[in-house]
Amino acid sequence: MEMTVTLTKHRVGTVEDFPVEGGACVRVDGRQIAVFHFTSRQEWYACENACPHSGSMLLARGLIGDQKGEPKVTCPMHKKSFSLQSGQCLNDDEYSVRTYPVIVENGNVYIELA
């Protein structure tokens, strides 16, 4: 039997609330989520804010960029990079972070959560 997961859209702010080419932390349903705006790519990404190595809430302050065209965030503490598309560690680690869909409509930013 196949299970269907229902996603709920949560408004987390306006486009202007988020830094250009950077990240910010939002709180949704008790979860800290890092939201990233890649202005140069016209793309938005979101992942859990906790670094999987220590549990520290700091990925929103990480360095963003890309690795072979794949958008990433690098933990400012451990220097491990995570794909913002899949959540997988790009440094050959077994660690990963949960990612969330981001929707931008009429200047508002939404995250979808299960």
Backbone as JSON, one array per atom type, in Angstrom:
{
  "sequence": "MEMTVTLTKHRVGTVEDFPVEGGACVRVDGRQIAVFHFTSRQEWYACENACPHSGSMLLARGLIGDQKGEPKVTCPMHKKSFSLQSGQCLNDDEYSVRTYPVIVENGNVYIELA",
  "N": [[0.84, -1.18, 0.0], [0.62, 2.13, -0.91], [1.7, 5.09, 0.64], [0.43, 8.34, 1.01], [1.8, 11.5, 1.3], [0.9, 14.48, 2.73], [1.56, 17.81, 2.06], [1.93, 20.89, 3.76], [1.58, 24.31, 3.21], [3.48, 26.96, 4.45], [3.64, 30.32, 5.25], [6.56, 32.23, 5.39], [7.58, 34.73, 5.26], [8.36, 37.75, 3.4], [9.83, 38.28, 0.15], [11.64, 40.38, 0.44], [12.37, 40.11, 3.09], [14.5, 38.39, 3.26], [18.03, 37.89, 2.97], [19.96, 38.96, 0.13], [21.59, 36.67, -1.92], [22.13, 34.97, 0.28], [21.4, 33.5, 3.54], [18.75, 32.91, 5.96], [17.25, 32.28, 9.14], [14.21, 30.69, 9.95], [11.31, 29.97, 11.94], [9.17, 27.3, 12.03], [6.37, 25.54, 12.96], [7.72, 24.75, 15.32], [10.18, 24.02, 14.36], [13.48, 24.86, 13.36], [14.39, 26.36, 10.43], [16.54, 26.84, 7.72], [16.59, 29.26, 5.24], [17.41, 29.97, 1.95], [18.37, 32.38, -0.46], [19.26, 32.45, -3.62], [20.02, 34.83, -5.45], [21.37, 35.39, -7.86], [20.92, 33.08, -9.3], [18.26, 33.01, -9.33], [16.85, 31.36, -7.55], [15.44, 29.51, -4.8], [15.99, 27.88, -1.67], [15.55, 25.55, 1.03], [16.46, 24.16, 4.17], [16.92, 22.02, 7.05], [18.03, 23.78, 9.93], [19.91, 22.85, 11.68], [23.21, 21.73, 12.16], [24.32, 18.58, 11.21], [26.53, 17.4, 12.4], [27.0, 18.43, 14.96], [24.6, 19.37, 15.92], [24.25, 22.01, 16.28], [22.58, 25.08, 15.73], [23.08, 26.54, 12.99], [23.31, 26.55, 10.18], [21.99, 28.43, 8.58], [23.67, 30.56, 8.62], [25.72, 29.77, 7.08], [28.12, 29.48, 4.35], [27.14, 30.04, 1.04], [26.97, 28.6, -2.22], [28.05, 26.89, -5.15], [28.68, 23.53, -6.24], [30.05, 22.07, -8.84], [27.86, 22.99, -10.27], [25.77, 22.34, -8.59], [23.7, 23.65, -6.11], [24.8, 24.67, -2.86], [25.3, 24.65, 0.74], [27.69, 25.56, 3.14], [28.74, 24.46, 6.23], [29.53, 26.74, 8.77], [31.01, 25.99, 10.97], [32.1, 23.33, 10.78], [32.89, 23.13, 8.19], [31.75, 21.44, 6.31], [30.01, 20.62, 3.37], [26.7, 20.8, 2.09], [24.3, 19.58, -0.18], [21.78, 21.62, -1.45], [19.71, 20.72, -2.88], [19.38, 17.92, -2.55], [20.15, 17.45, 0.08], [22.26, 15.85, 0.81], [25.57, 15.25, 2.11], [28.34, 16.74, 0.61], [30.94, 16.12, 0.95], [31.68, 13.49, 0.99], [30.65, 12.33, 3.3], [28.62, 10.53, 5.68], [26.59, 12.01, 6.62], [23.58, 14.0, 6.4], [21.18, 16.57, 5.57], [17.8, 17.54, 6.11], [15.75, 18.66, 3.49], [13.5, 21.19, 2.22], [10.67, 22.05, 0.22], [10.44, 25.22, -1.42], [8.32, 27.9, -2.11], [7.59, 30.74, -4.01], [5.32, 33.27, -4.19], [3.63, 36.01, -5.43], [5.39, 37.82, -4.14], [5.6, 36.74, -1.61], [7.1, 34.32, 0.57], [7.05, 30.87, 0.94], [7.21, 27.78, 2.77], [7.02, 24.31, 2.35], [5.82, 21.79, 4.42], [5.65, 18.49, 5.77]],
  "CA": [[0.0, 0.0, 0.0], [1.38, 3.36, -1.03], [1.26, 6.16, 1.54], [0.46, 9.68, 0.44], [2.2, 12.51, 2.27], [0.3, 15.78, 2.44], [2.4, 18.94, 2.43], [1.21, 22.11, 4.13], [2.33, 25.51, 2.85], [3.61, 27.91, 5.56], [4.26, 31.59, 4.87], [7.67, 32.53, 6.29], [7.98, 36.12, 5.09], [8.34, 38.28, 2.03], [11.13, 38.2, -0.53], [12.5, 41.42, 1.02], [12.8, 39.71, 4.43], [15.63, 37.48, 3.17], [19.2, 38.53, 2.37], [20.35, 38.65, -1.24], [22.73, 35.73, -1.95], [22.41, 34.53, 1.63], [20.39, 32.72, 4.23], [18.14, 33.39, 7.2], [16.57, 31.22, 9.87], [12.81, 30.9, 10.3], [10.78, 28.93, 12.82], [7.87, 26.82, 11.55], [5.93, 24.36, 13.72], [8.73, 24.36, 16.29], [11.42, 23.63, 13.66], [14.31, 25.92, 12.8], [14.66, 26.07, 9.02], [17.38, 27.8, 7.02], [16.05, 29.59, 3.92], [18.47, 30.59, 1.15], [17.95, 33.05, -1.69], [20.32, 32.58, -4.62], [19.51, 35.85, -6.35], [22.01, 35.27, -9.17], [20.33, 31.92, -9.97], [16.81, 33.16, -9.19], [16.4, 30.11, -6.91], [15.25, 29.48, -3.35], [16.14, 26.56, -1.08], [15.39, 25.51, 2.48], [16.89, 22.92, 4.81], [16.94, 22.16, 8.5], [19.09, 24.71, 10.32], [20.87, 22.16, 12.55], [24.35, 21.02, 11.59], [24.2, 17.2, 11.67], [27.72, 16.97, 13.15], [26.94, 18.85, 16.37], [23.26, 19.78, 16.31], [24.23, 23.47, 16.43], [21.66, 25.75, 14.81], [23.89, 27.56, 12.34], [23.44, 26.45, 8.73], [21.51, 29.66, 7.94], [24.81, 31.47, 8.55], [26.76, 29.13, 6.28], [28.49, 30.04, 3.06], [26.42, 29.39, -0.04], [27.64, 28.6, -3.51], [27.69, 25.67, -5.86], [29.73, 22.56, -6.5], [29.74, 21.47, -10.14], [26.51, 23.41, -10.65], [24.78, 21.98, -7.57], [23.7, 24.63, -5.02], [25.21, 24.08, -1.59], [25.61, 25.48, 1.9], [28.82, 25.01, 3.88], [28.64, 24.73, 7.66], [30.61, 27.63, 9.19], [31.78, 25.39, 12.05], [32.82, 22.11, 10.39], [33.28, 23.26, 6.78], [31.14, 20.38, 5.5], [29.05, 21.19, 2.42], [25.49, 20.01, 1.88], [23.5, 19.92, -1.35], [20.48, 22.19, -1.11], [18.7, 19.99, -3.65], [19.15, 16.58, -1.98], [20.5, 17.4, 1.49], [23.41, 14.99, 1.03], [26.87, 15.88, 2.33], [29.14, 16.7, -0.61], [32.31, 15.81, 1.34], [31.76, 12.04, 1.17], [30.25, 11.96, 4.66], [27.33, 9.85, 5.79], [25.62, 12.96, 7.14], [22.72, 14.71, 5.46], [20.21, 17.45, 6.19], [16.48, 17.49, 5.47], [15.44, 19.82, 2.66], [12.08, 21.5, 2.13], [10.3, 22.84, -0.96], [10.17, 26.65, -1.23], [7.45, 28.48, -3.13], [7.48, 32.2, -3.96], [4.11, 33.72, -4.87], [3.23, 37.4, -5.18], [6.31, 38.45, -3.2], [5.62, 36.01, -0.34], [7.9, 33.09, 0.57], [6.4, 29.77, 1.66], [7.9, 26.49, 2.87], [6.07, 23.2, 2.48], [6.2, 20.79, 5.42], [4.74, 17.34, 5.93]],
  "C": [[0.89, 1.24, 0.0], [0.8, 4.42, -0.12], [1.4, 7.5, 0.83], [0.8, 10.67, 1.55], [1.6, 13.84, 1.83], [1.23, 16.87, 2.94], [1.53, 20.15, 2.72], [2.12, 23.3, 3.86], [2.28, 26.49, 4.02], [4.29, 29.18, 5.05], [5.34, 31.92, 5.89], [8.19, 33.96, 6.13], [7.8, 36.58, 3.67], [9.74, 38.14, 1.44], [12.11, 39.18, 0.1], [13.01, 41.06, 2.41], [14.08, 38.88, 4.42], [16.81, 38.16, 2.48], [19.43, 38.07, 0.93], [21.59, 37.77, -1.18], [23.12, 35.29, -0.54], [21.26, 33.77, 2.24], [19.88, 33.4, 5.48], [17.41, 32.22, 7.83], [15.12, 31.63, 10.15], [12.38, 29.75, 11.2], [9.37, 28.59, 12.34], [7.53, 25.55, 12.31], [7.01, 23.83, 14.67], [10.05, 23.93, 15.67], [12.16, 24.87, 13.19], [14.7, 25.5, 11.39], [15.47, 27.2, 8.42], [16.81, 28.01, 5.61], [17.12, 30.39, 3.18], [17.91, 31.17, -0.14], [19.18, 33.24, -2.58], [19.82, 33.56, -5.68], [20.07, 35.69, -7.76], [21.44, 34.11, -9.98], [18.81, 32.01, -10.01], [16.2, 31.88, -8.61], [16.33, 30.28, -5.4], [15.4, 28.05, -2.87], [15.9, 26.67, 0.42], [15.85, 24.15, 2.99], [16.81, 23.12, 6.32], [18.15, 23.01, 8.87], [20.18, 24.03, 11.14], [21.98, 21.49, 11.75], [24.28, 19.58, 12.1], [25.42, 16.7, 12.46], [27.59, 17.28, 14.64], [25.54, 19.19, 16.85], [23.14, 21.29, 16.49], [23.36, 24.09, 15.34], [22.4, 26.88, 14.09], [23.99, 27.47, 10.83], [22.95, 27.7, 8.0], [22.62, 30.68, 7.79], [25.96, 30.9, 7.73], [27.04, 29.86, 4.98], [27.72, 29.3, 1.98], [27.19, 29.54, -1.34], [27.17, 27.39, -4.29], [28.92, 24.8, -6.06], [29.33, 21.81, -7.76], [28.3, 21.76, -10.55], [25.44, 23.09, -9.64], [24.83, 22.98, -6.42], [24.0, 23.97, -3.69], [25.3, 25.14, -0.51], [26.74, 24.77, 2.64], [28.7, 25.44, 5.33], [29.8, 25.61, 8.1], [31.48, 27.03, 10.29], [32.66, 24.24, 11.56], [33.3, 22.11, 8.95], [32.81, 22.1, 5.91], [30.07, 21.03, 4.62], [27.9, 20.23, 2.18], [24.75, 20.51, 0.64], [22.17, 20.5, -0.87], [19.36, 21.58, -1.93], [18.35, 18.66, -2.99], [19.37, 16.51, -0.48], [21.72, 16.57, 1.8], [24.68, 15.8, 1.26], [27.69, 15.7, 1.06], [30.6, 16.41, -0.33], [32.48, 14.33, 1.64], [31.46, 11.58, 2.59], [28.92, 11.22, 4.62], [26.23, 10.78, 6.28], [24.77, 13.56, 6.03], [21.81, 15.64, 6.26], [18.9, 17.32, 5.42], [16.28, 18.78, 4.68], [13.93, 19.98, 2.55], [11.8, 22.29, 0.86], [10.0, 24.3, -0.57], [9.34, 27.13, -2.41], [7.44, 29.99, -2.93], [6.3, 32.6, -4.82], [3.79, 35.15, -4.46], [4.09, 38.07, -4.11], [6.37, 37.8, -1.84], [6.4, 34.71, -0.5], [7.22, 32.07, 1.47], [7.32, 28.55, 1.68], [6.83, 25.43, 3.03], [6.64, 22.16, 3.43], [5.17, 19.68, 5.47], [4.15, 17.37, 7.32]]
}
